[in-house]
């Protein structure tokens, strides 16, 4: 009976135990089913993250396409050329392709924005292709440049749509992540509820069952702990029966849930960090335009963000086809940089990435035969090399190394490729900025040189519209830049040049030829400005005429110098002519009158006259004057006291030096002459022989500032030569007077001597036979003279001393008579 009771009790207990086990099993099954359902939801939410992540990457690709397009469009806009035009066309096609892919892969929430972006991209492509089709020459014209500017505005609108789509995608990604967190929270909540239910059911089973079902209680406690968020809790497995199996299954489920949630959280965190770092790198790269600073910032930020062992960047030298290290982290990077570390394209991971324009991943470097170890980086266990490229053009390589085997994965490659793409765009922008800055510096230096030039420089369009003038243009022509720009060179037209020459000028320029030479232009104030210029057509490499560059030199001073030299030459020639003329005049009065007339006429003066010092030495007497006024003043016995202070003539005589009054209206020492009312300038030059003052040469002009230092030198020379000629004339007069007195004395003495000879009783006569040329017997004078048919007297000093007679059978001709007279004169000289 006891045995039966025991059996009954045992059966009852067993029944209760079975009931408890069944109830607990039901609770566990419900919990497992609910957990699995929630895990399915978690996985579904995770599946929603992938499209959004892919959409994010495609948006980054679209941003890269826009950046590439902007770079090529900038070069095409600034430089021109068919190569850049083809690049712009390819960029447009890439933008449309990526936009269509974005539309196809868009979710319900982003489909409308993606469709709008694709439509706008297609419209933008059509607009861009129309502009490129209009540019036949390969270099944008002014009209095309204006269309390109409108294209930039359209591009800004597309950027706005891209940003809107990006914001929606990121928002959806954040919503999905939030949904995951919510589902995880629901799973934990349901576990908590189910754990609590299990606890209540276990309590309801009874105290004695509790002891038997202690493992279930422990399992329930573990479930409650897990429902509270402690996924590290493990249910103890105390037996190998059903409860042990259940505990083991529960632990396995908890481990899977923990791994799933941990993996999901890690993936979300990694993706979020990747997006954050990528965005941060992009923001920083936009602000860095120096290449050295750029690569240094990239390697340091990537290393710090992902705790890599080493990061460095190589840049491709297209000339040598080698990759030169541009920046690296740590002491090793600094040493490699100082040594000028380089890698040949195709060698090692870095060289392979550059050669193939594709990433290279080696999770375990010990298993890669082509891996090149670096003694400065001994702990490298994994390495990834990602090309930095814009399209098919490789700019460099981003190389990352990790000190853990397997520390770099395909996900790492995706992240690094995104960063490398941003670096490529930033490098391209930095290089373009450097080129632009260099071009701007060269342009600034060139413009500075032009601005500092003393020569006139201005630039016009093909139709002649002025687009630029330098300060020399403003200074010389008088037009400000604001006044000149927009005008044509007609504002400089002087009216001196015939219209036909202007026509030839422009025809030559439009034909692409240089027009150089001298021309007379007119300034803003009406001044005529002689210039020597070179007018040059501006022709592009493809032969298109786009404008003209003019380079003018103001030659006013040179022309004045030429005129001064010409005047000096003319004055010297005039001086020679006047000197030659007066050198032959030995009469003082004629000499002085000739000097006055010639100096006035040849030098183009208003008046000229000459004063001589009288015998007293106290007065200057007018001896000669040009024209009727001068003769009238001479007739009036015009004189100037040597001590008169108001007279330039007297001052020049006293100082024995030239005196000039170039404006008689303000000259205090000018003596007004009513017969010369138009005198505006006067020059008085002393006529000196050594220190002896003979007189003053006075010259007057009817224009102010007429006389120069050169004139003073010329007239001083003329005065000196006049002094010599005057002295010679005086000496000649004195010599003539002496000769006249001597001749008179000689004639008197000769007459007395020959008179005595002729009065002698025997006067000799000599006769010659004309035919036999032999002397005849001397006879008397009377006999010879009686037979003569021609009798020519012989004279010495004007006195008759004999006669030459000829006896001819016929009458002599006039020519024969002249010959006889000449012979008689020669005979008289010989007799003397």
PyMOL commands that set and color helices and strands:
alter all, ss='L'
color gray80, all
select helices_A, chain A and resi 2-78+82-104+111-134+142-204+207-212+214-227+242-287+291-306+330-338+348-356+365-367+410-452+471-477+481-484+489-492+499-510+556-583+588-602+627-635+648-655+709-758+781-787+814-831
alter helices_A, ss='H'
color red, helices_A
select strands_A, chain A and resi 310-317+322-328+342-344+360-362+382-390+393-402+456-460+466-469+515-522+528-539+545-554+607-613+619-625+639-641+659-661+681-689+692-701+768-769+774-775+790-796+799-806
alter strands_A, ss='S'
color yellow, strands_A
deselect
rebuild
show_as cartoon
